[in-house]
């Protein structure tokens, strides 16, 4: 489409689709590789084109959220936070409002400020409870994110409640989302269930297949537990 019909009104949508595809592809490539750098550059160009050319509405909201995710994937947490806040100002009740709030929490968490992350989640939790049209995946992500932040704050009992609620909604969800499984491993280890923690970290290794950033973290945790268990 972009090659044969460069003047098409569908070009911004094509740029959005291409950018989204490249963001997802980049998540499966080591960030220090030349391939990853190329993917990031191409994705950034496509997504900014889409955001600039699309009219206000869900597609433009999607482009804004995708740019924030791309920045987050590169460890640019303040920049990702700024993009999320822009998206929320432009479309506070849009279809990406909850995922953006969750990403905002993750930005604060990765920046070493779990209290700010919990402030975001507390506000979001009240909105989720009062809303009737919240997607199941958004609610599950909210519960896992709240569990992880509670864990960072040392609130093990709260973390356990959030994780149990998430597992009740979707028992196998964490096994398809390594960062959630990693947090479950941390929780299990910290409450003294070392073998369960080891199994969770092992699941992260299997899911990451030596590609994602969770792989070395899970490997370290497994080695740490093995040392404590005398293996």
mmCIF file of the C-alpha atoms, coordinates in Angstrom:
data_MODEL
# 
_entry.id   MODEL 
# 
loop_
_atom_site.group_PDB 
_atom_site.id 
_atom_site.type_symbol 
_atom_site.label_atom_id 
_atom_site.label_alt_id 
_atom_site.label_comp_id 
_atom_site.label_asym_id 
_atom_site.label_entity_id 
_atom_site.label_seq_id 
_atom_site.pdbx_PDB_ins_code 
_atom_site.Cartn_x 
_atom_site.Cartn_y 
_atom_site.Cartn_z 
_atom_site.occupancy 
_atom_site.B_iso_or_equiv 
_atom_site.pdbx_formal_charge 
_atom_site.auth_seq_id 
_atom_site.auth_comp_id 
_atom_site.auth_asym_id 
_atom_site.auth_atom_id 
_atom_site.pdbx_PDB_model_num 
ATOM 1   C CA . UNK A 1 1   ? 0.000   0.000   0.000  1.00 0.00 ? 1   UNK A CA 1 
ATOM 2   C CA . UNK A 1 2   ? 2.703   2.491   0.987  1.00 0.00 ? 2   UNK A CA 1 
ATOM 3   C CA . UNK A 1 3   ? 4.796   1.657   -2.077 1.00 0.00 ? 3   UNK A CA 1 
ATOM 4   C CA . UNK A 1 4   ? 2.057   1.503   -4.714 1.00 0.00 ? 4   UNK A CA 1 
ATOM 5   C CA . UNK A 1 5   ? -0.401  4.063   -3.288 1.00 0.00 ? 5   UNK A CA 1 
ATOM 6   C CA . UNK A 1 6   ? 1.701   6.616   -1.385 1.00 0.00 ? 6   UNK A CA 1 
ATOM 7   C CA . UNK A 1 7   ? -1.104  9.180   -1.456 1.00 0.00 ? 7   UNK A CA 1 
ATOM 8   C CA . UNK A 1 8   ? -3.772  6.888   -0.005 1.00 0.00 ? 8   UNK A CA 1 
ATOM 9   C CA . UNK A 1 9   ? -5.818  8.126   2.954  1.00 0.00 ? 9   UNK A CA 1 
ATOM 10  C CA . UNK A 1 10  ? -5.094  4.735   4.546  1.00 0.00 ? 10  UNK A CA 1 
ATOM 11  C CA . UNK A 1 11  ? -1.359  5.466   4.867  1.00 0.00 ? 11  UNK A CA 1 
ATOM 12  C CA . UNK A 1 12  ? -1.603  6.657   8.520  1.00 0.00 ? 12  UNK A CA 1 
ATOM 13  C CA . UNK A 1 13  ? -3.455  3.464   9.472  1.00 0.00 ? 13  UNK A CA 1 
ATOM 14  C CA . UNK A 1 14  ? -0.862  1.401   7.603  1.00 0.00 ? 14  UNK A CA 1 
ATOM 15  C CA . UNK A 1 15  ? 1.895   3.218   9.489  1.00 0.00 ? 15  UNK A CA 1 
ATOM 16  C CA . UNK A 1 16  ? 0.162   2.439   12.787 1.00 0.00 ? 16  UNK A CA 1 
ATOM 17  C CA . UNK A 1 17  ? -0.173  -1.242  11.902 1.00 0.00 ? 17  UNK A CA 1 
ATOM 18  C CA . UNK A 1 18  ? 3.455   -1.476  10.797 1.00 0.00 ? 18  UNK A CA 1 
ATOM 19  C CA . UNK A 1 19  ? 4.641   0.302   13.932 1.00 0.00 ? 19  UNK A CA 1 
ATOM 20  C CA . UNK A 1 20  ? 2.652   -2.039  16.184 1.00 0.00 ? 20  UNK A CA 1 
ATOM 21  C CA . UNK A 1 21  ? 4.085   -5.074  14.393 1.00 0.00 ? 21  UNK A CA 1 
ATOM 22  C CA . UNK A 1 22  ? 7.637   -3.761  14.812 1.00 0.00 ? 22  UNK A CA 1 
ATOM 23  C CA . UNK A 1 23  ? 7.102   -3.031  18.528 1.00 0.00 ? 23  UNK A CA 1 
ATOM 24  C CA . UNK A 1 24  ? 5.972   -6.621  19.093 1.00 0.00 ? 24  UNK A CA 1 
ATOM 25  C CA . UNK A 1 25  ? 8.859   -7.959  17.012 1.00 0.00 ? 25  UNK A CA 1 
ATOM 26  C CA . UNK A 1 26  ? 11.358  -5.854  18.950 1.00 0.00 ? 26  UNK A CA 1 
ATOM 27  C CA . UNK A 1 27  ? 10.221  -7.409  22.233 1.00 0.00 ? 27  UNK A CA 1 
ATOM 28  C CA . UNK A 1 28  ? 11.544  -10.743 20.954 1.00 0.00 ? 28  UNK A CA 1 
ATOM 29  C CA . UNK A 1 29  ? 14.995  -9.420  20.012 1.00 0.00 ? 29  UNK A CA 1 
ATOM 30  C CA . UNK A 1 30  ? 17.948  -8.709  22.299 1.00 0.00 ? 30  UNK A CA 1 
ATOM 31  C CA . UNK A 1 31  ? 18.052  -4.937  22.831 1.00 0.00 ? 31  UNK A CA 1 
ATOM 32  C CA . UNK A 1 32  ? 21.801  -4.696  22.346 1.00 0.00 ? 32  UNK A CA 1 
ATOM 33  C CA . UNK A 1 33  ? 21.621  -6.173  18.839 1.00 0.00 ? 33  UNK A CA 1 
ATOM 34  C CA . UNK A 1 34  ? 21.792  -4.169  15.605 1.00 0.00 ? 34  UNK A CA 1 
ATOM 35  C CA . UNK A 1 35  ? 18.491  -5.762  14.576 1.00 0.00 ? 35  UNK A CA 1 
ATOM 36  C CA . UNK A 1 36  ? 16.776  -4.352  17.640 1.00 0.00 ? 36  UNK A CA 1 
ATOM 37  C CA . UNK A 1 37  ? 18.121  -0.840  17.001 1.00 0.00 ? 37  UNK A CA 1 
ATOM 38  C CA . UNK A 1 38  ? 16.823  -0.953  13.432 1.00 0.00 ? 38  UNK A CA 1 
ATOM 39  C CA . UNK A 1 39  ? 13.405  -2.193  14.546 1.00 0.00 ? 39  UNK A CA 1 
ATOM 40  C CA . UNK A 1 40  ? 13.138  0.542   17.171 1.00 0.00 ? 40  UNK A CA 1 
ATOM 41  C CA . UNK A 1 41  ? 13.995  3.250   14.656 1.00 0.00 ? 41  UNK A CA 1 
ATOM 42  C CA . UNK A 1 42  ? 11.520  1.941   12.073 1.00 0.00 ? 42  UNK A CA 1 
ATOM 43  C CA . UNK A 1 43  ? 8.772   1.490   14.663 1.00 0.00 ? 43  UNK A CA 1 
ATOM 44  C CA . UNK A 1 44  ? 9.333   4.978   16.037 1.00 0.00 ? 44  UNK A CA 1 
ATOM 45  C CA . UNK A 1 45  ? 9.118   6.558   12.575 1.00 0.00 ? 45  UNK A CA 1 
ATOM 46  C CA . UNK A 1 46  ? 5.929   4.678   11.695 1.00 0.00 ? 46  UNK A CA 1 
ATOM 47  C CA . UNK A 1 47  ? 4.185   5.385   14.985 1.00 0.00 ? 47  UNK A CA 1 
ATOM 48  C CA . UNK A 1 48  ? 5.035   9.074   15.021 1.00 0.00 ? 48  UNK A CA 1 
ATOM 49  C CA . UNK A 1 49  ? 3.788   9.334   11.429 1.00 0.00 ? 49  UNK A CA 1 
ATOM 50  C CA . UNK A 1 50  ? 0.538   7.687   12.481 1.00 0.00 ? 50  UNK A CA 1 
ATOM 51  C CA . UNK A 1 51  ? 0.116   9.917   15.520 1.00 0.00 ? 51  UNK A CA 1 
ATOM 52  C CA . UNK A 1 52  ? 0.800   13.052  13.464 1.00 0.00 ? 52  UNK A CA 1 
ATOM 53  C CA . UNK A 1 53  ? -1.482  12.194  10.543 1.00 0.00 ? 53  UNK A CA 1 
ATOM 54  C CA . UNK A 1 54  ? -4.416  10.431  12.223 1.00 0.00 ? 54  UNK A CA 1 
ATOM 55  C CA . UNK A 1 55  ? -7.361  12.527  13.460 1.00 0.00 ? 55  UNK A CA 1 
ATOM 56  C CA . UNK A 1 56  ? -8.250  12.485  17.179 1.00 0.00 ? 56  UNK A CA 1 
ATOM 57  C CA . UNK A 1 57  ? -9.873  9.187   18.076 1.00 0.00 ? 57  UNK A CA 1 
ATOM 58  C CA . UNK A 1 58  ? -9.150  5.551   18.974 1.00 0.00 ? 58  UNK A CA 1 
ATOM 59  C CA . UNK A 1 59  ? -6.516  4.992   16.268 1.00 0.00 ? 59  UNK A CA 1 
ATOM 60  C CA . UNK A 1 60  ? -4.524  8.030   17.325 1.00 0.00 ? 60  UNK A CA 1 
ATOM 61  C CA . UNK A 1 61  ? -4.882  6.904   20.962 1.00 0.00 ? 61  UNK A CA 1 
ATOM 62  C CA . UNK A 1 62  ? -3.482  3.533   19.915 1.00 0.00 ? 62  UNK A CA 1 
ATOM 63  C CA . UNK A 1 63  ? -0.483  5.197   18.258 1.00 0.00 ? 63  UNK A CA 1 
ATOM 64  C CA . UNK A 1 64  ? 0.220   7.238   21.396 1.00 0.00 ? 64  UNK A CA 1 
ATOM 65  C CA . UNK A 1 65  ? 0.038   4.143   23.589 1.00 0.00 ? 65  UNK A CA 1 
ATOM 66  C CA . UNK A 1 66  ? 2.289   2.203   21.203 1.00 0.00 ? 66  UNK A CA 1 
ATOM 67  C CA . UNK A 1 67  ? 4.929   4.960   21.316 1.00 0.00 ? 67  UNK A CA 1 
ATOM 68  C CA . UNK A 1 68  ? 4.827   4.842   25.115 1.00 0.00 ? 68  UNK A CA 1 
ATOM 69  C CA . UNK A 1 69  ? 5.282   1.053   25.053 1.00 0.00 ? 69  UNK A CA 1 
ATOM 70  C CA . UNK A 1 70  ? 8.209   1.389   22.673 1.00 0.00 ? 70  UNK A CA 1 
ATOM 71  C CA . UNK A 1 71  ? 9.907   3.951   24.930 1.00 0.00 ? 71  UNK A CA 1 
ATOM 72  C CA . UNK A 1 72  ? 9.254   1.732   27.950 1.00 0.00 ? 72  UNK A CA 1 
ATOM 73  C CA . UNK A 1 73  ? 10.780  -1.285  26.201 1.00 0.00 ? 73  UNK A CA 1 
ATOM 74  C CA . UNK A 1 74  ? 13.975  0.744   25.732 1.00 0.00 ? 74  UNK A CA 1 
ATOM 75  C CA . UNK A 1 75  ? 14.188  1.672   29.408 1.00 0.00 ? 75  UNK A CA 1 
ATOM 76  C CA . UNK A 1 76  ? 13.227  5.295   28.715 1.00 0.00 ? 76  UNK A CA 1 
ATOM 77  C CA . UNK A 1 77  ? 10.806  5.435   31.632 1.00 0.00 ? 77  UNK A CA 1 
ATOM 78  C CA . UNK A 1 78  ? 10.476  9.232   32.078 1.00 0.00 ? 78  UNK A CA 1 
ATOM 79  C CA . UNK A 1 79  ? 9.854   9.615   28.341 1.00 0.00 ? 79  UNK A CA 1 
ATOM 80  C CA . UNK A 1 80  ? 7.327   6.761   28.353 1.00 0.00 ? 80  UNK A CA 1 
ATOM 81  C CA . UNK A 1 81  ? 5.614   8.338   31.352 1.00 0.00 ? 81  UNK A CA 1 
ATOM 82  C CA . UNK A 1 82  ? 5.350   11.655  29.532 1.00 0.00 ? 82  UNK A CA 1 
ATOM 83  C CA . UNK A 1 83  ? 3.782   9.985   26.510 1.00 0.00 ? 83  UNK A CA 1 
ATOM 84  C CA . UNK A 1 84  ? 1.286   8.118   28.701 1.00 0.00 ? 84  UNK A CA 1 
ATOM 85  C CA . UNK A 1 85  ? 0.320   11.322  30.487 1.00 0.00 ? 85  UNK A CA 1 
ATOM 86  C CA . UNK A 1 86  ? -0.179  13.016  27.109 1.00 0.00 ? 86  UNK A CA 1 
ATOM 87  C CA . UNK A 1 87  ? -2.429  10.173  25.991 1.00 0.00 ? 87  UNK A CA 1 
ATOM 88  C CA . UNK A 1 88  ? -4.492  10.367  29.172 1.00 0.00 ? 88  UNK A CA 1 
ATOM 89  C CA . UNK A 1 89  ? -4.908  14.135  28.824 1.00 0.00 ? 89  UNK A CA 1 
ATOM 90  C CA . UNK A 1 90  ? -6.056  13.773  25.229 1.00 0.00 ? 90  UNK A CA 1 
ATOM 91  C CA . UNK A 1 91  ? -8.396  10.839  25.840 1.00 0.00 ? 91  UNK A CA 1 
ATOM 92  C CA . UNK A 1 92  ? -9.016  10.240  29.575 1.00 0.00 ? 92  UNK A CA 1 
ATOM 93  C CA . UNK A 1 93  ? -11.928 7.873   28.922 1.00 0.00 ? 93  UNK A CA 1 
ATOM 94  C CA . UNK A 1 94  ? -10.652 6.273   25.721 1.00 0.00 ? 94  UNK A CA 1 
ATOM 95  C CA . UNK A 1 95  ? -10.224 2.551   25.025 1.00 0.00 ? 95  UNK A CA 1 
ATOM 96  C CA . UNK A 1 96  ? -6.558  2.652   26.079 1.00 0.00 ? 96  UNK A CA 1 
ATOM 97  C CA . UNK A 1 97  ? -7.038  4.568   29.337 1.00 0.00 ? 97  UNK A CA 1 
ATOM 98  C CA . UNK A 1 98  ? -6.665  1.540   31.630 1.00 0.00 ? 98  UNK A CA 1 
ATOM 99  C CA . UNK A 1 99  ? -3.657  0.036   29.787 1.00 0.00 ? 99  UNK A CA 1 
ATOM 100 C CA . UNK A 1 100 ? -2.035  3.481   29.846 1.00 0.00 ? 100 UNK A CA 1 
ATOM 101 C CA . UNK A 1 101 ? -2.580  3.810   33.603 1.00 0.00 ? 101 UNK A CA 1 
ATOM 102 C CA . UNK A 1 102 ? -1.046  0.359   34.074 1.00 0.00 ? 102 UNK A CA 1 
ATOM 103 C CA . UNK A 1 103 ? 1.935   1.360   31.951 1.00 0.00 ? 103 UNK A CA 1 
ATOM 104 C CA . UNK A 1 104 ? 2.266   4.548   34.010 1.00 0.00 ? 104 UNK A CA 1 
ATOM 105 C CA . UNK A 1 105 ? 2.445   2.407   37.148 1.00 0.00 ? 105 UNK A CA 1 
ATOM 106 C CA . UNK A 1 106 ? 5.095   0.216   35.524 1.00 0.00 ? 106 UNK A CA 1 
ATOM 107 C CA . UNK A 1 107 ? 7.121   3.317   34.607 1.00 0.00 ? 107 UNK A CA 1 
ATOM 108 C CA . UNK A 1 108 ? 7.166   4.474   38.222 1.00 0.00 ? 108 UNK A CA 1 
ATOM 109 C CA . UNK A 1 109 ? 7.953   0.968   39.414 1.00 0.00 ? 109 UNK A CA 1 
ATOM 110 C CA . UNK A 1 110 ? 10.885  0.521   37.042 1.00 0.00 ? 110 UNK A CA 1 
ATOM 111 C CA . UNK A 1 111 ? 12.126  3.984   38.016 1.00 0.00 ? 111 UNK A CA 1 
ATOM 112 C CA . UNK A 1 112 ? 12.397  2.780   41.623 1.00 0.00 ? 112 UNK A CA 1 
ATOM 113 C CA . UNK A 1 113 ? 9.344   4.593   42.958 1.00 0.00 ? 113 UNK A CA 1 
ATOM 114 C CA . UNK A 1 114 ? 6.772   1.958   43.976 1.00 0.00 ? 114 UNK A CA 1 
ATOM 115 C CA . UNK A 1 115 ? 4.846   4.452   46.122 1.00 0.00 ? 115 UNK A CA 1 
ATOM 116 C CA . UNK A 1 116 ? 4.058   6.564   43.073 1.00 0.00 ? 116 UNK A CA 1 
ATOM 117 C CA . UNK A 1 117 ? 3.103   3.357   41.264 1.00 0.00 ? 117 UNK A CA 1 
ATOM 118 C CA . UNK A 1 118 ? 0.703   2.427   44.063 1.00 0.00 ? 118 UNK A CA 1 
ATOM 119 C CA . UNK A 1 119 ? -0.855  5.905   43.940 1.00 0.00 ? 119 UNK A CA 1 
ATOM 120 C CA . UNK A 1 120 ? -1.643  5.300   40.268 1.00 0.00 ? 120 UNK A CA 1 
ATOM 121 C CA . UNK A 1 121 ? -3.056  1.847   40.989 1.00 0.00 ? 121 UNK A CA 1 
ATOM 122 C CA . UNK A 1 122 ? -5.181  3.033   43.914 1.00 0.00 ? 122 UNK A CA 1 
ATOM 123 C CA . UNK A 1 123 ? -6.824  5.615   41.680 1.00 0.00 ? 123 UNK A CA 1 
ATOM 124 C CA . UNK A 1 124 ? -7.230  3.078   38.889 1.00 0.00 ? 124 UNK A CA 1 
ATOM 125 C CA . UNK A 1 125 ? -8.676  0.449   41.227 1.00 0.00 ? 125 UNK A CA 1 
ATOM 126 C CA . UNK A 1 126 ? -11.464 2.785   42.283 1.00 0.00 ? 126 UNK A CA 1 
ATOM 127 C CA . UNK A 1 127 ? -12.319 3.424   38.630 1.00 0.00 ? 127 UNK A CA 1 
ATOM 128 C CA . UNK A 1 128 ? -12.291 -0.291  37.801 1.00 0.00 ? 128 UNK A CA 1 
ATOM 129 C CA . UNK A 1 129 ? -14.609 -1.099  40.697 1.00 0.00 ? 129 UNK A CA 1 
ATOM 130 C CA . UNK A 1 130 ? -17.142 1.527   39.611 1.00 0.00 ? 130 UNK A CA 1 
ATOM 131 C CA . UNK A 1 131 ? -17.048 0.683   35.893 1.00 0.00 ? 131 UNK A CA 1 
ATOM 132 C CA . UNK A 1 132 ? -19.209 -1.981  34.281 1.00 0.00 ? 132 UNK A CA 1 
ATOM 133 C CA . UNK A 1 133 ? -17.379 -2.409  30.975 1.00 0.00 ? 133 UNK A CA 1 
ATOM 134 C CA . UNK A 1 134 ? -13.814 -3.221  32.069 1.00 0.00 ? 134 UNK A CA 1 
ATOM 135 C CA . UNK A 1 135 ? -12.149 -5.850  29.903 1.00 0.00 ? 135 UNK A CA 1 
ATOM 136 C CA . UNK A 1 136 ? -11.169 -9.015  31.727 1.00 0.00 ? 136 UNK A CA 1 
ATOM 137 C CA . UNK A 1 137 ? -7.543  -8.761  30.587 1.00 0.00 ? 137 UNK A CA 1 
ATOM 138 C CA . UNK A 1 138 ? -7.317  -5.204  31.953 1.00 0.00 ? 138 UNK A CA 1 
ATOM 139 C CA . UNK A 1 139 ? -8.609  -6.336  35.332 1.00 0.00 ? 139 UNK A CA 1 
ATOM 140 C CA . UNK A 1 140 ? -6.169  -9.249  35.425 1.00 0.00 ? 140 UNK A CA 1 
ATOM 141 C CA . UNK A 1 141 ? -3.270  -6.955  34.533 1.00 0.00 ? 141 UNK A CA 1 
ATOM 142 C CA . UNK A 1 142 ? -4.377  -4.521  37.231 1.00 0.00 ? 142 UNK A CA 1 
ATOM 143 C CA . UNK A 1 143 ? -4.364  -7.289  39.841 1.00 0.00 ? 143 UNK A CA 1 
ATOM 144 C CA . UNK A 1 144 ? -0.927  -8.569  38.820 1.00 0.00 ? 144 UNK A CA 1 
ATOM 145 C CA . UNK A 1 145 ? 0.532   -5.061  38.671 1.00 0.00 ? 145 UNK A CA 1 
ATOM 146 C CA . UNK A 1 146 ? -0.909  -4.295  42.111 1.00 0.00 ? 146 UNK A CA 1 
ATOM 147 C CA . UNK A 1 147 ? 0.560   -7.527  43.432 1.00 0.00 ? 147 UNK A CA 1 
ATOM 148 C CA . UNK A 1 148 ? 3.988   -6.659  42.050 1.00 0.00 ? 148 UNK A CA 1 
ATOM 149 C CA . UNK A 1 149 ? 3.983   -3.146  43.491 1.00 0.00 ? 149 UNK A CA 1 
ATOM 150 C CA . UNK A 1 150 ? 2.773   -4.465  46.858 1.00 0.00 ? 150 UNK A CA 1 
ATOM 151 C CA . UNK A 1 151 ? 5.691   -6.888  46.737 1.00 0.00 ? 151 UNK A CA 1 
ATOM 152 C CA . UNK A 1 152 ? 8.104   -4.008  46.094 1.00 0.00 ? 152 UNK A CA 1 
ATOM 153 C CA . UNK A 1 153 ? 6.662   -2.197  49.110 1.00 0.00 ? 153 UNK A CA 1 
ATOM 154 C CA . UNK A 1 154 ? 7.086   -5.264  51.326 1.00 0.00 ? 154 UNK A CA 1 
ATOM 155 C CA . UNK A 1 155 ? 3.336   -5.762  51.723 1.00 0.00 ? 155 UNK A CA 1 
ATOM 156 C CA . UNK A 1 156 ? 3.324   -9.521  51.297 1.00 0.00 ? 156 UNK A CA 1 
ATOM 157 C CA . UNK A 1 157 ? -0.216  -10.066 52.579 1.00 0.00 ? 157 UNK A CA 1 
ATOM 158 C CA . UNK A 1 158 ? -1.621  -7.524  50.107 1.00 0.00 ? 158 UNK A CA 1 
ATOM 159 C CA . UNK A 1 159 ? 0.435   -9.028  47.284 1.00 0.00 ? 159 UNK A CA 1 
ATOM 160 C CA . UNK A 1 160 ? -0.967  -12.462 48.083 1.00 0.00 ? 160 UNK A CA 1 
ATOM 161 C CA . UNK A 1 161 ? -4.543  -11.183 47.946 1.00 0.00 ? 161 UNK A CA 1 
ATOM 162 C CA . UNK A 1 162 ? -3.999  -9.558  44.561 1.00 0.00 ? 162 UNK A CA 1 
ATOM 163 C CA . UNK A 1 163 ? -2.315  -12.658 43.134 1.00 0.00 ? 163 UNK A CA 1 
ATOM 164 C CA . UNK A 1 164 ? -5.014  -15.002 44.392 1.00 0.00 ? 164 UNK A CA 1 
ATOM 165 C CA . UNK A 1 165 ? -7.689  -12.794 42.825 1.00 0.00 ? 165 UNK A CA 1 
ATOM 166 C CA . UNK A 1 166 ? -5.793  -12.728 39.518 1.00 0.00 ? 166 UNK A CA 1 
ATOM 167 C CA . UNK A 1 167 ? -5.307  -16.502 39.481 1.00 0.00 ? 167 UNK A CA 1 
ATOM 168 C CA . UNK A 1 168 ? -8.997  -17.024 40.263 1.00 0.00 ? 168 UNK A CA 1 
ATOM 169 C CA . UNK A 1 169 ? -9.888  -14.978 37.164 1.00 0.00 ? 169 UNK A CA 1 
ATOM 170 C CA . UNK A 1 170 ? -7.374  -16.689 34.853 1.00 0.00 ? 170 UNK A CA 1 
ATOM 171 C CA . UNK A 1 171 ? -5.377  -19.622 36.306 1.00 0.00 ? 171 UNK A CA 1 
ATOM 172 C CA . UNK A 1 172 ? -2.923  -19.906 33.386 1.00 0.00 ? 172 UNK A CA 1 
ATOM 173 C CA . UNK A 1 173 ? -2.471  -16.226 32.552 1.00 0.00 ? 173 UNK A CA 1 
ATOM 174 C CA . UNK A 1 174 ? 0.949   -15.825 34.182 1.00 0.00 ? 174 UNK A CA 1 
ATOM 175 C CA . UNK A 1 175 ? 2.435   -18.670 32.136 1.00 0.00 ? 175 UNK A CA 1 
ATOM 176 C CA . UNK A 1 176 ? 1.834   -16.668 28.962 1.00 0.00 ? 176 UNK A CA 1 
ATOM 177 C CA . UNK A 1 177 ? 3.205   -13.442 30.490 1.00 0.00 ? 177 UNK A CA 1 
ATOM 178 C CA . UNK A 1 178 ? 6.755   -13.945 31.851 1.00 0.00 ? 178 UNK A CA 1 
ATOM 179 C CA . UNK A 1 179 ? 6.923   -10.717 33.872 1.00 0.00 ? 179 UNK A CA 1 
ATOM 180 C CA . UNK A 1 180 ? 3.825   -11.786 35.822 1.00 0.00 ? 180 UNK A CA 1 
ATOM 181 C CA . UNK A 1 181 ? 5.233   -15.268 36.349 1.00 0.00 ? 181 UNK A CA 1 
ATOM 182 C CA . UNK A 1 182 ? 8.492   -13.708 37.555 1.00 0.00 ? 182 UNK A CA 1 
ATOM 183 C CA . UNK A 1 183 ? 6.616   -11.702 40.195 1.00 0.00 ? 183 UNK A CA 1 
ATOM 184 C CA . UNK A 1 184 ? 4.785   -14.853 41.304 1.00 0.00 ? 184 UNK A CA 1 
ATOM 185 C CA . UNK A 1 185 ? 8.187   -16.494 41.709 1.00 0.00 ? 185 UNK A CA 1 
ATOM 186 C CA . UNK A 1 186 ? 9.399   -13.599 43.856 1.00 0.00 ? 186 UNK A CA 1 
ATOM 187 C CA . UNK A 1 187 ? 6.277   -13.771 45.990 1.00 0.00 ? 187 UNK A CA 1 
ATOM 188 C CA . UNK A 1 188 ? 6.566   -17.532 46.504 1.00 0.00 ? 188 UNK A CA 1 
ATOM 189 C CA . UNK A 1 189 ? 10.224  -17.200 47.456 1.00 0.00 ? 189 UNK A CA 1 
ATOM 190 C CA . UNK A 1 190 ? 9.604   -14.374 49.916 1.00 0.00 ? 190 UNK A CA 1 
ATOM 191 C CA . UNK A 1 191 ? 6.867   -16.227 51.785 1.00 0.00 ? 191 UNK A CA 1 
ATOM 192 C CA . UNK A 1 192 ? 9.155   -19.244 52.147 1.00 0.00 ? 192 UNK A CA 1 
ATOM 193 C CA . UNK A 1 193 ? 7.897   -21.401 49.265 1.00 0.00 ? 193 UNK A CA 1 
ATOM 194 C CA . UNK A 1 194 ? 11.289  -21.667 47.619 1.00 0.00 ? 194 UNK A CA 1 
ATOM 195 C CA . UNK A 1 195 ? 10.497  -24.669 45.449 1.00 0.00 ? 195 UNK A CA 1 
ATOM 196 C CA . UNK A 1 196 ? 7.410   -22.970 44.012 1.00 0.00 ? 196 UNK A CA 1 
ATOM 197 C CA . UNK A 1 197 ? 9.511   -19.894 43.376 1.00 0.00 ? 197 UNK A CA 1 
ATOM 198 C CA . UNK A 1 198 ? 12.119  -21.993 41.581 1.00 0.00 ? 198 UNK A CA 1 
ATOM 199 C CA . UNK A 1 199 ? 9.419   -23.562 39.396 1.00 0.00 ? 199 UNK A CA 1 
ATOM 200 C CA . UNK A 1 200 ? 8.027   -20.145 38.488 1.00 0.00 ? 200 UNK A CA 1 
ATOM 201 C CA . UNK A 1 201 ? 11.458  -18.808 37.519 1.00 0.00 ? 201 UNK A CA 1 
ATOM 202 C CA . UNK A 1 202 ? 12.064  -21.955 35.493 1.00 0.00 ? 202 UNK A CA 1 
ATOM 203 C CA . UNK A 1 203 ? 8.813   -21.224 33.657 1.00 0.00 ? 203 UNK A CA 1 
ATOM 204 C CA . UNK A 1 204 ? 10.104  -17.729 32.893 1.00 0.00 ? 204 UNK A CA 1 
ATOM 205 C CA . UNK A 1 205 ? 13.233  -19.205 31.301 1.00 0.00 ? 205 UNK A CA 1 
ATOM 206 C CA . UNK A 1 206 ? 11.138  -21.505 29.155 1.00 0.00 ? 206 UNK A CA 1 
ATOM 207 C CA . UNK A 1 207 ? 8.832   -18.686 28.063 1.00 0.00 ? 207 UNK A CA 1 
ATOM 208 C CA . UNK A 1 208 ? 11.629  -16.207 27.366 1.00 0.00 ? 208 UNK A CA 1 
ATOM 209 C CA . UNK A 1 209 ? 13.715  -18.683 25.319 1.00 0.00 ? 209 UNK A CA 1 
ATOM 210 C CA . UNK A 1 210 ? 16.902  -16.672 26.051 1.00 0.00 ? 210 UNK A CA 1 
ATOM 211 C CA . UNK A 1 211 ? 15.513  -13.600 24.285 1.00 0.00 ? 211 UNK A CA 1 
ATOM 212 C CA . UNK A 1 212 ? 13.731  -11.342 26.759 1.00 0.00 ? 212 UNK A CA 1 
ATOM 213 C CA . UNK A 1 213 ? 15.116  -9.148  29.507 1.00 0.00 ? 213 UNK A CA 1 
ATOM 214 C CA . UNK A 1 214 ? 13.492  -11.367 32.175 1.00 0.00 ? 214 UNK A CA 1 
ATOM 215 C CA . UNK A 1 215 ? 15.760  -14.303 31.267 1.00 0.00 ? 215 UNK A CA 1 
ATOM 216 C CA . UNK A 1 216 ? 18.914  -13.189 33.143 1.00 0.00 ? 216 UNK A CA 1 
ATOM 217 C CA . UNK A 1 217 ? 16.854  -12.004 36.122 1.00 0.00 ? 217 UNK A CA 1 
ATOM 218 C CA . UNK A 1 218 ? 15.080  -15.343 36.441 1.00 0.00 ? 218 UNK A CA 1 
ATOM 219 C CA . UNK A 1 219 ? 18.385  -17.209 35.995 1.00 0.00 ? 219 UNK A CA 1 
ATOM 220 C CA . UNK A 1 220 ? 19.900  -15.232 38.861 1.00 0.00 ? 220 UNK A CA 1 
ATOM 221 C CA . UNK A 1 221 ? 16.932  -15.962 41.132 1.00 0.00 ? 221 UNK A CA 1 
ATOM 222 C CA . UNK A 1 222 ? 17.143  -19.677 40.347 1.00 0.00 ? 222 UNK A CA 1 
ATOM 223 C CA . UNK A 1 223 ? 20.849  -19.712 41.190 1.00 0.00 ? 223 UNK A CA 1 
ATOM 224 C CA . UNK A 1 224 ? 20.143  -17.861 44.433 1.00 0.00 ? 224 UNK A CA 1 
ATOM 225 C CA . UNK A 1 225 ? 17.463  -20.358 45.490 1.00 0.00 ? 225 UNK A CA 1 
ATOM 226 C CA . UNK A 1 226 ? 19.652  -23.304 44.473 1.00 0.00 ? 226 UNK A CA 1 
ATOM 227 C CA . UNK A 1 227 ? 22.404  -21.977 46.714 1.00 0.00 ? 227 UNK A CA 1 
ATOM 228 C CA . UNK A 1 228 ? 20.043  -21.707 49.662 1.00 0.00 ? 228 UNK A CA 1 
ATOM 229 C CA . UNK A 1 229 ? 18.716  -25.206 49.067 1.00 0.00 ? 229 UNK A CA 1 
ATOM 230 C CA . UNK A 1 230 ? 22.256  -26.596 48.809 1.00 0.00 ? 230 UNK A CA 1 
ATOM 231 C CA . UNK A 1 231 ? 21.886  -27.766 45.228 1.00 0.00 ? 231 UNK A CA 1 
# 
